[in-house]
Amino acid sequence: MEFIMPGLLIKNVPPDLHLKLKQSASQHHRSMTKEALALLEKALEQESTPAELPQPVRLKSLISRKWINDAKRRGRE
């Protein structure tokens, strides 16, 4: 049984983007197709990596609904 890799065709590539891809492929000694795949993989790996969340804020007192509504009102002024 033969496995067929899916293909991807990108149309209407702006000339400046095409040139950048071509130059990047040349610098990395890859075809434009392999360079595009490498860039896609890198971008999608970064996207799927969860960002570090900041530590929760520790407050000395509870925030009341009144405080929240007052802050909203001040922000709209």
KAZI-V632606 format. One record per residue. RES is the residue in one small letter. PSI is psi in degrees with one decimal (999 if undefined). OMEGA is omega in degrees with one decimal (999 if undefined). Layout:
RES,PSI,OMEGA ; RES,PSI,OMEGA
This chain:
m,134.6,-176.3 ; e,134.4,177.6 ; f,128.5,179.9 ; i,123.7,178.9 ; m,136.6,176.9 ; p,151.8,-179.8 ; g,167.1,178.6 ; l,129.1,178.0 ; l,125.7,178.8 ; i,119.0,-178.5 ; k,160.5,174.2 ; n,44.5,177.1 ; v,124.5,178.0 ; p,140.9,-176.8 ; p,-39.6,-178.8 ; d,-36.6,177.0 ; l,-39.5,177.6 ; h,-43.7,179.4 ; l,-42.6,178.9 ; k,-41.9,178.2 ; l,-42.2,-179.9 ; k,-44.1,179.7 ; q,-41.8,179.4 ; s,-41.2,178.1 ; a,-42.6,179.7 ; s,-43.2,179.9 ; q,-33.4,-177.8 ; h,7.0,178.8 ; h,46.4,179.3 ; r,161.0,171.3 ; s,164.4,178.4 ; m,-35.3,178.6 ; t,-47.1,-179.9 ; k,-35.8,178.3 ; e,-43.3,178.1 ; a,-42.1,178.0 ; l,-42.8,-179.9 ; a,-42.2,179.8 ; l,-40.5,177.5 ; l,-45.8,179.4 ; e,-45.1,-179.2 ; k,-44.7,-179.0 ; a,-41.4,-177.5 ; l,-29.9,175.2 ; e,-42.5,179.5 ; q,-38.0,-178.6 ; e,-35.7,-176.4 ; s,-10.2,178.2 ; t,119.7,-178.2 ; p,137.9,178.5 ; a,148.8,177.3 ; e,130.8,178.9 ; l,145.0,177.9 ; p,160.1,177.4 ; q,145.1,178.8 ; p,148.9,178.5 ; v,132.9,177.2 ; r,115.5,-179.7 ; l,150.4,178.7 ; k,-24.1,178.7 ; s,162.7,179.8 ; l,150.0,176.6 ; i,124.3,-178.7 ; s,162.3,175.9 ; r,-37.7,178.5 ; k,-44.3,-179.6 ; w,-43.0,179.7 ; i,-46.1,179.9 ; n,-39.3,177.1 ; d,-40.0,179.9 ; a,-40.9,177.0 ; k,-45.2,-178.2 ; r,-43.1,179.4 ; r,-35.9,179.9 ; g,-23.8,-179.7 ; r,-12.1,-177.7 ; e,999,999
